Amino acid sequence: MYQRILYLLLTYLFFVLLFIVEDPFFLIYHWDLSAQAGFANCLRSIGHSLPMDLSIAGYCTALPALLLLLSVFFRGRMFAYLLKVYFLIVSIFTTIIFVADMELYSFWRFRLDATVLAYINSPSGVVAGISWWKVFGLVCLAGGWAWMQCFLLNRWIVKPVARLKRSQRKRTESVFLVLLIGVIFVVIRGGITTSTMNVGKVYFSKNMYLNHAAINPVFSVLSSLQRISKDFDKQYNFMPEEEAIAVFQSLMFEPSPTDSLPVLLKTNRPNIVWIIMESFGAKMMEPLGGLKGVTPNLNSLSEEGLLFGRMYANSFRTDRGLLAILGGYPAQTNMSIIKYPEKNQNLESVPATLTKLGYHTSFLYGGDVDFAHMKSFLVSQQVTDIVRDSDFPVTELLNKWGAPDHITFPRLLRSIQEEKRRPFLKMFLTLSSHEPFDVPMHKFEDPYVNSVAYTDSCLGIFISELKATPEWDNTLLILVPDHFVVYPKTIAYNAPERHEIFMIWAGGALNRTGKVDRICSQVDIASTLLGQLHIDASPFIFSRNIFDPHYTDFAFYDFSNGFAAINTRGQVVFDCNDNTIVLEEGEQTDSLLMQGKAFLQKLYDDIERR
């Protein structure tokens, strides 16, 4: 009579042991970070992961428990077939998450969650930063791991269940099974306290890597799926609506008349060349205290023009940075609005605004512009000419992502020289400083630093040749990174250092040089640029003109279910998983935290109404 109970317990124990065994795999795979954290602390992270492993094992056991309960009244063969199919699906699903999470953490620095869904239509873009031999190894690992699970589950559970006959003591065995199912649901919930199992429950250290190591990636994915419901305005309700509006409006001041702004341009309608630099950061620039000799051309250009040296990237991915830069729209914590065409087509953008005023707009990228729905956003924002990887000969697609920068920079120069329509806005996204940093130059040992130096060298040639053309005199050149990367690797994924970037304005249309020391972010570029063009920027509700007399230093960025707020007095990093302050430096951080919460709350309210 106790066979079904035994099989139920065995199924649950199998999944518990499976997830426990996967924990050290993650720590070993990221040995450099584990070594810095210490062996004892890594063991503690495995111990702290146990409650979440128990919970997700309960999820995996719930359906087998119900099938075993039904088998009390029927022969087991039919339920064995259902179990076999179920175990196959679960094994593949959990294994894909397990393997993908291990590798993607190297780039993203947070455990896998629903963020990956933003790129599910372009999986090649996700793996393009990984070497082919590593992809092959990971596929073999995933295949072997899933096969092992199916083999053991079929042998220990499926085959014995197939031999089960109807129970002779239906009532007694049903009661025991129902009680066990009840216990499983308590374990899934995380106990009988008021708080249910959540990612923050396993946090135990000030070292975020150790906290992340304690997270079960399957639980992280499933729990984050709940946060991407379409009721966006129900998320991040930190304070009453009236209070959030008041705090937000105190940040987003009433714009001053354009005649009160400093005049930085020689003309109200310059041609604009907007270069978005893949994965560049302040640490690469010597004038900002960065590495020496990596970006000599950027360094020189910053001395010739305006250097915005205290700018922060809004996120860690290109698609989100693109919207922040071109649309003045902040990145999101657990979704990417660019993958919602019905919403992103209702956003404002600089290209759409300038198109209405007679600008001809174009976008050049040597890679797949369909990745993460970038093309749908560009088309909806009335960008008329889009050049992508398919527009280059196969012989020029030398990078895993597409055409490298020494190919695309000359293409940009030719498009400027051959352009007949005036004025124009040409947007260009570089490519080669993306993982795996495969470039035809070797100057620095670190692959990332070397790729940045390579792109800088391509930029230097482009600038030199552009200066020799008549177009230079009426051109405003804007250079800004889409985001930074984890460099050095010891930087926490949510640290302000990881988001420190820059912006440079240069070109013959600029009439002022110097350094701008205001704390700002990518979303402020839209209002700042449009203000210099004497164009109304009020529709950009999250963007502020850096040169406005009412401007107060403030930068906001977010990460996976968390955010940071920075001003001249301090900085605060807040993790929404367990509602804790990860980093708090400076004065008046309470008010700064309130501003960050209000900003995020109003962002998600705005997403809901789009």
C-alpha positions as CSV (number, residue, x, y, z in Angstrom):
1,M,0.0,0.0,0.0
2,Y,2.9,2.3,0.6
3,Q,4.5,2.0,-2.9
4,R,2.9,5.2,-4.2
5,I,4.0,7.1,-1.2
6,L,7.5,5.8,-1.7
7,Y,7.6,6.8,-5.3
8,L,6.3,10.3,-4.5
9,L,9.0,10.7,-1.8
10,L,11.6,9.3,-4.2
11,T,10.6,11.8,-7.0
12,Y,10.8,14.7,-4.6
13,L,14.1,13.6,-3.2
14,F,15.5,13.2,-6.8
15,F,14.7,16.8,-7.7
16,V,16.1,18.1,-4.4
17,L,19.4,16.3,-4.9
18,L,19.5,17.4,-8.6
19,F,19.3,21.1,-7.6
20,I,21.7,20.7,-4.7
21,V,24.2,19.1,-7.1
22,E,23.8,22.0,-9.6
23,D,24.8,24.6,-7.0
24,P,28.5,23.7,-6.9
25,F,28.5,23.4,-10.7
26,F,27.7,27.1,-10.8
27,L,30.4,28.0,-8.2
28,I,33.0,26.0,-10.1
29,Y,32.1,27.4,-13.5
30,H,32.7,30.9,-12.0
31,W,35.8,29.9,-10.2
32,D,37.4,33.4,-10.3
33,L,34.5,34.9,-8.4
34,S,34.2,31.9,-6.1
35,A,37.9,32.1,-5.2
36,Q,37.6,35.8,-4.3
37,A,34.5,35.0,-2.1
38,G,36.3,32.2,-0.3
39,F,35.6,28.5,0.1
40,A,33.8,28.7,3.4
41,N,31.4,31.4,2.0
42,C,30.7,29.4,-1.1
43,L,29.7,26.4,1.2
44,R,27.4,28.8,3.0
45,S,25.8,29.9,-0.2
46,I,25.0,26.2,-1.0
47,G,23.4,25.9,2.5
48,H,21.4,29.1,2.0
49,S,20.2,27.8,-1.4
50,L,18.5,24.8,0.2
51,P,15.1,26.4,1.0
52,M,14.7,27.5,-2.6
53,D,15.9,24.1,-3.9
54,L,13.3,22.5,-1.7
55,S,10.6,24.8,-3.0
56,I,11.4,24.4,-6.7
57,A,11.6,20.6,-6.2
58,G,8.1,20.8,-4.8
59,Y,7.0,22.5,-8.0
60,C,8.5,19.7,-10.1
61,T,6.9,17.1,-7.9
62,A,3.4,18.6,-7.8
63,L,2.0,17.0,-11.0
64,P,3.6,13.5,-10.3
65,A,1.9,13.7,-6.9
66,L,-1.5,14.3,-8.4
67,L,-1.0,11.5,-11.0
68,L,0.0,9.1,-8.2
69,L,-3.1,10.1,-6.3
70,L,-5.2,9.2,-9.3
71,S,-3.4,5.9,-9.8
72,V,-5.0,4.8,-6.5
73,F,-8.2,4.3,-8.4
74,F,-6.8,3.1,-11.8
75,R,-4.0,0.9,-13.2
76,G,-0.7,2.7,-13.3
77,R,0.2,2.1,-17.0
78,M,-1.6,5.2,-18.3
79,F,-0.1,7.4,-15.6
80,A,3.4,6.0,-16.2
81,Y,3.2,7.3,-19.8
82,L,2.1,10.7,-18.7
83,L,4.9,10.8,-16.2
84,K,7.5,9.8,-18.9
85,V,6.4,12.7,-21.1
86,Y,6.3,15.1,-18.1
87,F,9.8,14.1,-16.9
88,L,11.1,14.6,-20.4
89,I,9.7,18.1,-20.6
90,V,10.9,19.0,-17.1
91,S,14.4,17.6,-17.7
92,I,14.8,19.6,-20.9
93,F,13.4,22.8,-19.4
94,T,15.4,22.8,-16.2
95,T,18.6,21.7,-18.0
96,I,18.4,24.6,-20.5
97,I,17.9,27.0,-17.7
98,F,20.8,25.4,-15.7
99,V,23.3,25.6,-18.5
100,A,22.2,28.9,-20.0
101,D,22.3,30.5,-16.6
102,M,25.9,29.4,-15.9
103,E,27.2,30.9,-19.1
104,L,25.1,34.1,-19.3
105,Y,26.0,35.0,-15.7
106,S,29.5,35.7,-17.1
107,F,28.1,38.6,-19.1
108,W,25.0,39.7,-17.2
109,R,26.1,39.2,-13.6
110,F,22.6,38.2,-12.4
111,R,20.9,34.8,-12.4
112,L,18.7,34.0,-15.4
113,D,15.2,35.4,-15.3
114,A,12.5,36.5,-17.7
115,T,14.9,39.1,-19.2
116,V,16.0,36.3,-21.6
117,L,12.5,36.3,-23.1
118,A,13.2,39.7,-24.7
119,Y,15.7,37.9,-27.0
120,I,14.0,34.6,-27.6
121,N,13.2,35.5,-31.2
122,S,16.9,36.1,-31.8
123,P,18.7,33.4,-29.9
124,S,21.7,33.7,-32.2
125,G,22.2,37.2,-30.9
126,V,22.4,35.8,-27.3
127,V,25.1,33.2,-28.1
128,A,27.0,35.3,-30.6
129,G,29.2,36.5,-27.8
130,I,30.2,32.9,-26.9
131,S,32.9,30.9,-28.8
132,W,31.8,28.0,-30.9
133,W,33.7,25.5,-28.9
134,K,32.1,26.7,-25.7
135,V,28.6,26.5,-27.3
136,F,29.4,23.0,-28.4
137,G,30.6,22.0,-24.9
138,L,27.5,23.5,-23.3
139,V,25.2,21.7,-25.7
140,C,26.9,18.4,-24.9
141,L,26.6,19.2,-21.2
142,A,22.9,20.0,-21.5
143,G,22.2,16.9,-23.6
144,G,24.0,14.6,-21.2
145,W,22.5,16.2,-18.1
146,A,18.9,16.0,-19.5
147,W,19.5,12.3,-20.6
148,M,20.8,11.4,-17.2
149,Q,17.7,12.8,-15.5
150,C,15.3,11.0,-17.9
151,F,17.2,7.7,-17.6
152,L,17.1,7.7,-13.7
153,L,13.5,9.0,-13.5
154,N,12.3,6.3,-16.0
155,R,14.2,3.6,-14.1
156,W,13.3,4.6,-10.6
157,I,9.8,6.1,-11.1
158,V,8.1,5.5,-14.5
159,K,8.7,1.7,-14.8
160,P,7.6,0.9,-11.3
161,V,4.5,3.0,-11.6
162,A,3.6,1.2,-14.8
163,R,3.4,-2.0,-12.8
164,L,1.0,-0.6,-10.2
165,K,-2.4,-2.0,-9.8
166,R,-5.4,-0.4,-8.3
167,S,-5.0,0.1,-4.6
168,Q,-6.7,-2.3,-2.2
169,R,-7.0,0.4,0.4
170,K,-8.1,3.4,-1.6
171,R,-9.3,5.6,1.3
172,T,-6.2,5.1,3.5
173,E,-3.7,5.6,0.7
174,S,-5.5,8.6,-0.7
175,V,-5.5,10.3,2.7
176,F,-1.7,9.7,3.1
177,L,-1.1,11.1,-0.4
178,V,-3.3,14.1,0.1
179,L,-1.4,14.9,3.3
180,L,1.9,14.6,1.5
181,I,0.6,16.8,-1.3
182,G,-0.3,19.4,1.3
183,V,3.2,19.2,2.8
184,I,4.6,19.7,-0.7
185,F,2.6,22.8,-1.2
186,V,3.8,24.2,2.1
187,V,7.4,23.6,1.0
188,I,6.6,25.3,-2.4
189,R,5.3,28.3,-0.5
190,G,8.4,28.4,1.7
191,G,6.8,27.7,5.0
192,I,3.7,28.8,6.9
193,T,4.8,32.3,7.7
194,T,3.1,35.3,6.0
195,S,5.9,35.8,3.5
196,T,6.2,33.3,0.6
197,M,9.3,32.0,-1.0
198,N,11.1,34.7,-3.0
199,V,14.5,35.4,-4.4
200,G,15.4,37.7,-1.5
201,K,14.9,35.0,1.1
202,V,18.2,33.3,0.2
203,Y,20.3,36.5,0.5
204,F,22.7,36.3,3.3
205,S,25.9,38.2,2.4
206,K,27.1,41.7,1.5
207,N,28.8,40.0,-1.4
208,M,26.1,39.9,-4.1
209,Y,27.9,37.1,-6.0
210,L,27.3,34.8,-3.0
211,N,23.6,35.9,-2.8
212,H,23.3,35.1,-6.5
213,A,25.0,31.7,-6.1
214,A,22.2,30.8,-3.6
215,I,19.4,31.5,-6.1
216,N,17.9,28.6,-7.9
217,P,17.8,29.7,-11.6
218,V,14.6,27.8,-12.3
219,F,12.9,29.5,-9.4
220,S,14.3,32.9,-10.6
221,V,12.9,32.4,-14.1
222,L,9.4,31.2,-12.9
223,S,9.1,34.0,-10.3
224,S,10.2,36.7,-12.7
225,L,7.6,35.6,-15.2
226,Q,5.0,36.7,-12.6
227,R,6.4,40.2,-12.6
228,I,6.1,40.7,-16.4
229,S,2.3,40.5,-16.4
230,K,0.6,43.2,-18.4
231,D,-0.6,45.0,-15.2
232,F,2.6,47.1,-15.2
233,D,1.0,49.7,-13.0
234,K,0.5,47.2,-10.3
235,Q,4.2,46.7,-9.9
236,Y,6.6,48.8,-7.8
237,N,3.9,50.6,-5.9
238,F,6.2,52.0,-3.3
239,M,4.0,54.9,-2.2
240,P,0.6,56.4,-2.8
241,E,0.0,57.7,-6.3
242,E,-0.2,61.4,-5.2
243,E,3.1,61.1,-3.3
244,A,4.9,59.5,-6.2
245,I,3.6,62.2,-8.6
246,A,4.9,64.9,-6.2
247,V,8.3,63.4,-5.8
248,F,8.6,62.7,-9.5
249,Q,7.6,66.2,-10.5
250,S,10.2,67.7,-8.2
251,L,12.8,65.9,-10.3
252,M,11.2,66.7,-13.7
253,F,11.2,70.5,-13.5
254,E,9.3,72.9,-15.8
255,P,11.6,73.5,-18.8
256,S,13.0,77.0,-19.2
257,P,12.6,79.0,-22.4
258,T,15.2,78.0,-25.0
259,D,16.5,81.5,-25.1
260,S,17.8,81.1,-21.6
261,L,20.0,78.2,-22.5
262,P,23.6,78.4,-23.5
263,V,24.1,78.4,-27.3
264,L,26.4,75.5,-28.1
265,L,25.7,75.2,-31.9
266,K,26.4,77.5,-34.8
267,T,23.1,76.6,-36.4
268,N,19.7,75.4,-35.3
269,R,19.7,72.7,-38.0
270,P,23.0,71.0,-38.2
271,N,23.6,67.6,-39.8
272,I,23.8,65.1,-36.9
273,V,26.0,62.0,-36.9
274,W,25.1,60.0,-33.8
275,I,27.6,57.2,-33.0
276,I,26.4,54.7,-30.3
277,M,29.5,52.8,-29.1
278,E,29.0,49.2,-28.1
279,S,30.1,48.5,-24.5
280,F,32.3,51.5,-24.0
281,G,32.7,53.0,-20.5
282,A,34.4,55.8,-18.6
283,K,37.1,53.4,-17.4
284,M,38.4,53.2,-21.0
285,M,39.0,57.0,-21.2
286,E,42.2,58.5,-19.8
287,P,40.6,62.0,-19.3
288,L,38.1,60.4,-16.9
289,G,40.7,58.6,-14.9
290,G,40.6,55.5,-17.0
291,L,43.2,53.3,-18.6
292,K,46.0,55.0,-20.5
293,G,46.6,54.5,-24.2
294,V,43.4,52.6,-24.9
295,T,41.3,55.4,-26.6
296,P,43.7,58.1,-27.9
297,N,41.3,59.2,-30.5
298,L,38.4,59.5,-28.1
299,N,40.6,61.4,-25.7
300,S,41.7,63.8,-28.4
301,L,38.1,64.3,-29.6
302,S,36.9,65.0,-26.0
303,E,39.5,67.9,-25.8
304,E,38.2,69.3,-29.1
305,G,34.6,69.2,-28.1
306,L,32.3,68.9,-25.1
307,L,32.9,66.0,-22.7
308,F,30.0,64.9,-20.5
309,G,32.1,62.9,-18.0
310,R,29.5,62.1,-15.3
311,M,26.9,60.2,-17.4
312,Y,25.3,56.9,-16.4
313,A,24.0,54.1,-18.6
314,N,20.4,53.2,-18.0
315,S,20.9,49.4,-18.3
316,F,23.2,46.6,-19.4
317,R,21.8,45.7,-22.8
318,T,21.9,47.4,-26.2
319,D,18.2,47.3,-26.8
320,R,17.4,49.2,-23.6
321,G,20.3,51.6,-24.0
322,L,19.0,52.4,-27.5
323,L,15.6,53.5,-26.2
324,A,17.2,55.5,-23.5
325,I,19.6,57.3,-25.9
326,L,17.3,57.8,-28.9
327,G,13.9,57.9,-27.1
328,G,14.8,59.4,-23.7
329,Y,12.9,56.5,-22.2
330,P,14.4,54.7,-19.1
331,A,15.3,51.0,-19.1
332,Q,13.1,48.6,-17.2
333,T,13.9,46.1,-14.5
334,N,12.2,42.9,-15.7
335,M,11.1,43.5,-19.2
336,S,12.1,45.4,-22.4
337,I,9.5,47.7,-23.8
338,I,11.1,47.4,-27.2
339,K,9.7,43.9,-27.5
340,Y,6.2,45.2,-27.2
341,P,5.6,46.8,-30.6
342,E,2.1,48.0,-29.6
343,K,3.8,50.0,-26.8
344,N,7.1,51.1,-28.3
345,Q,5.4,52.6,-31.4
346,N,3.7,55.0,-29.0
347,L,7.0,56.3,-27.6
348,E,8.6,59.5,-28.5
349,S,12.0,59.6,-30.0
350,V,14.6,62.0,-31.4
351,P,14.5,60.4,-34.9
352,A,10.7,60.7,-35.1
353,T,10.8,64.3,-33.9
354,L,13.4,65.4,-36.3
355,T,11.8,63.5,-39.2
356,K,8.7,65.7,-38.7
357,L,10.9,68.8,-39.0
358,G,12.4,67.7,-42.3
359,Y,15.4,65.6,-41.3
360,H,16.3,62.6,-43.3
361,T,17.0,59.8,-40.8
362,S,19.1,56.6,-41.2
363,F,20.5,53.8,-39.1
364,L,23.6,51.8,-39.7
365,Y,24.6,48.6,-37.9
366,G,26.8,45.8,-39.1
367,G,24.8,43.1,-37.2
368,D,21.3,41.8,-37.1
369,V,19.0,44.8,-36.6
370,D,16.1,42.4,-35.9
371,F,17.7,41.3,-32.7
372,A,15.6,42.2,-29.7
373,H,13.0,44.0,-31.9
374,M,15.3,46.9,-32.6
375,K,14.1,47.1,-36.2
376,S,10.4,47.4,-35.2
377,F,11.3,50.3,-32.9
378,L,13.3,52.1,-35.6
379,V,10.6,51.6,-38.3
380,S,7.9,52.8,-35.9
381,Q,10.0,55.9,-35.2
382,Q,10.1,56.8,-38.9
383,V,13.7,55.9,-39.6
384,T,13.6,55.6,-43.4
385,D,16.9,54.0,-44.3
386,I,18.2,51.0,-42.2
387,V,21.4,49.3,-43.2
388,R,22.1,45.9,-41.6
389,D,24.3,42.8,-41.9
390,S,22.3,41.5,-44.9
391,D,23.3,44.7,-46.8
392,F,27.0,43.8,-46.6
393,P,28.7,41.2,-48.8
394,V,29.3,37.8,-47.1
395,T,33.0,38.4,-47.4
396,E,32.7,41.4,-45.1
397,L,30.8,39.6,-42.3
398,L,34.0,38.8,-40.5
399,N,32.7,38.9,-36.9
400,K,30.3,36.5,-35.2
401,W,27.9,39.5,-34.9
402,G,28.4,40.7,-38.5
403,A,30.5,43.3,-40.2
404,P,33.3,44.6,-37.9
405,D,34.0,48.3,-37.3
406,H,36.8,48.7,-39.9
407,I,34.1,47.8,-42.5
408,T,31.2,49.8,-41.1
409,F,33.0,53.1,-40.3
410,P,33.9,53.6,-44.0
411,R,30.3,52.7,-44.9
412,L,29.2,55.5,-42.6
413,L,31.6,58.0,-44.2
414,R,30.4,57.1,-47.7
415,S,26.8,57.6,-46.7
416,I,27.6,61.1,-45.4
417,Q,29.5,62.1,-48.5
418,E,26.8,60.7,-50.8
419,E,23.8,62.0,-48.9
420,K,21.9,64.5,-51.0
421,R,19.2,65.4,-48.5
422,R,19.7,68.0,-45.9
423,P,19.6,68.2,-43.0
424,F,20.2,64.6,-42.0
425,L,20.5,62.4,-38.9
426,K,22.7,59.4,-39.3
427,M,22.7,56.9,-36.4
428,F,25.5,54.3,-36.2
429,L,25.8,51.4,-33.7
430,T,29.3,50.0,-33.5
431,L,29.8,46.2,-33.1
432,S,33.3,44.9,-32.5
433,S,33.6,45.7,-28.8
434,H,30.9,43.2,-28.0
435,E,31.7,39.7,-26.7
436,P,33.6,37.7,-27.8
437,F,35.7,40.7,-28.6
438,D,37.1,39.1,-31.7
439,V,39.0,41.9,-33.6
440,P,41.8,42.0,-36.2
441,M,44.2,43.7,-33.9
442,H,46.2,42.7,-30.9
443,K,47.5,45.6,-28.7
444,F,46.3,44.7,-25.2
445,E,46.1,41.3,-23.4
446,D,42.6,41.8,-22.1
447,P,40.2,40.9,-25.0
448,Y,37.7,43.6,-24.0
449,V,40.2,46.4,-23.6
450,N,41.8,45.3,-26.9
451,S,38.5,45.5,-28.7
452,V,37.8,49.0,-27.4
453,A,41.3,50.1,-28.6
454,Y,40.5,48.6,-32.0
455,T,37.2,50.4,-32.4
456,D,38.9,53.6,-31.2
457,S,41.4,53.2,-34.0
458,C,38.6,52.8,-36.6
459,L,37.0,55.9,-35.1
460,G,40.2,57.9,-35.5
461,I,40.5,57.1,-39.2
462,F,36.8,58.0,-39.7
463,I,37.2,61.4,-37.9
464,S,40.3,62.2,-39.8
465,E,38.6,61.6,-43.1
466,L,35.4,63.3,-42.1
467,K,37.3,66.5,-41.2
468,A,38.7,66.6,-44.7
469,T,35.2,66.8,-46.2
470,P,33.0,69.9,-46.5
471,E,30.4,68.1,-44.4
472,W,32.4,68.5,-41.2
473,D,31.7,72.2,-40.9
474,N,27.9,71.8,-40.5
475,T,28.0,68.5,-38.6
476,L,27.3,67.8,-34.9
477,L,29.0,64.6,-33.9
478,I,27.5,62.8,-30.8
479,L,29.3,59.8,-29.3
480,V,27.8,57.9,-26.4
481,P,28.0,54.2,-25.3
482,D,25.0,52.0,-25.2
483,H,26.2,50.5,-21.9
484,F,29.3,49.4,-20.1
485,V,30.4,45.9,-19.2
486,V,31.7,44.2,-16.1
487,Y,35.3,45.6,-16.1
488,P,37.1,44.7,-14.1
489,K,35.3,41.4,-13.4
490,T,35.2,42.1,-9.6
491,I,32.7,44.9,-10.1
492,A,29.2,44.0,-8.9
493,Y,26.6,43.8,-11.7
494,N,24.5,46.5,-10.1
495,A,27.3,48.8,-8.9
496,P,27.4,52.5,-10.1
497,E,30.9,51.8,-11.5
498,R,29.5,49.4,-14.0
499,H,27.2,52.1,-15.4
500,E,29.6,55.0,-15.6
501,I,29.9,56.1,-19.3
502,F,30.4,59.4,-21.1
503,M,29.2,61.5,-24.0
504,I,31.1,63.6,-26.4
505,W,29.8,66.4,-28.7
506,A,32.2,67.4,-31.4
507,G,32.2,68.6,-35.0
508,G,32.3,71.8,-37.0
509,A,28.8,72.8,-35.9
510,L,29.8,73.0,-32.3
511,N,31.0,76.4,-31.0
512,R,32.0,75.5,-27.5
513,T,34.5,73.1,-25.9
514,G,35.1,72.0,-22.4
515,K,33.9,69.5,-19.8
516,V,30.3,69.2,-18.4
517,D,30.4,67.9,-14.8
518,R,26.6,67.5,-14.3
519,I,25.5,64.1,-13.1
520,C,23.1,62.8,-15.8
521,S,22.0,59.7,-17.7
522,Q,21.3,58.6,-21.2
523,V,17.6,59.6,-21.0
524,D,18.7,63.3,-20.6
525,I,20.3,63.3,-24.1
526,A,17.0,63.8,-25.9
527,S,15.9,67.0,-24.1
528,T,19.4,68.4,-24.1
529,L,19.9,67.9,-27.9
530,L,16.4,69.1,-28.8
531,G,16.9,72.2,-26.6
532,Q,19.9,73.2,-28.6
533,L,17.8,72.8,-31.8
534,H,15.1,75.0,-30.3
535,I,12.6,72.1,-30.4
536,D,10.0,71.4,-27.8
537,A,11.0,68.4,-25.7
538,S,8.1,68.3,-23.3
539,P,6.7,65.0,-24.7
540,F,9.9,63.3,-23.4
541,I,8.6,63.1,-19.8
542,F,11.6,61.3,-18.3
543,S,14.2,63.4,-20.1
544,R,15.7,66.6,-18.7
545,N,17.9,69.3,-20.4
546,I,21.3,69.2,-18.8
547,F,21.9,72.9,-19.6
548,D,18.6,74.1,-18.2
549,P,19.1,76.5,-15.2
550,H,16.6,74.4,-13.2
551,Y,18.5,71.2,-13.7
552,T,19.5,69.4,-10.6
553,D,22.1,66.6,-10.8
554,F,20.4,63.2,-10.8
555,A,20.9,59.9,-12.5
556,F,18.7,56.7,-12.4
557,Y,19.5,53.3,-13.7
558,D,18.0,49.9,-13.1
559,F,18.9,46.2,-13.2
560,S,17.2,42.9,-12.7
561,N,14.4,43.8,-10.2
562,G,16.4,46.7,-8.6
563,F,17.5,50.3,-9.2
564,A,20.0,53.0,-8.3
565,A,19.7,56.7,-7.8
566,I,22.7,59.1,-7.8
567,N,23.2,62.8,-7.1
568,T,26.0,65.1,-6.0
569,R,25.3,64.2,-2.3
570,G,25.4,60.5,-2.6
571,Q,24.2,57.3,-4.2
572,V,21.9,54.4,-3.2
573,V,21.4,51.0,-4.8
574,F,18.1,49.2,-3.9
575,D,17.3,45.5,-4.5
576,C,13.5,45.0,-4.9
577,N,13.9,41.2,-4.4
578,D,14.1,41.6,-0.7
579,N,13.5,45.4,-0.4
580,T,17.0,46.1,0.9
581,I,19.6,48.8,0.3
582,V,22.6,47.2,-1.3
583,L,24.7,50.3,-1.3
584,E,24.3,53.6,0.5
585,E,26.9,56.3,0.4
586,G,26.8,60.0,1.1
587,E,24.2,62.3,2.7
588,Q,20.4,62.5,2.5
589,T,20.2,59.0,1.0
590,D,16.6,58.6,2.4
591,S,15.3,61.3,0.1
592,L,17.5,60.0,-2.8
593,L,16.0,56.5,-2.3
594,M,12.5,58.1,-2.3
595,Q,13.3,59.8,-5.6
596,G,14.5,56.5,-7.1
597,K,11.3,54.7,-6.0
598,A,9.1,57.4,-7.3
599,F,10.9,57.4,-10.7
600,L,10.6,53.6,-11.1
601,Q,6.9,53.7,-10.0
602,K,6.0,56.4,-12.5
603,L,8.0,54.5,-15.2
604,Y,5.8,51.4,-14.8
605,D,2.7,53.5,-14.6
606,D,3.7,55.0,-17.9
607,I,4.4,51.6,-19.5
608,E,0.9,50.5,-18.6
609,R,-0.8,53.4,-20.4
610,R,1.3,53.1,-23.6
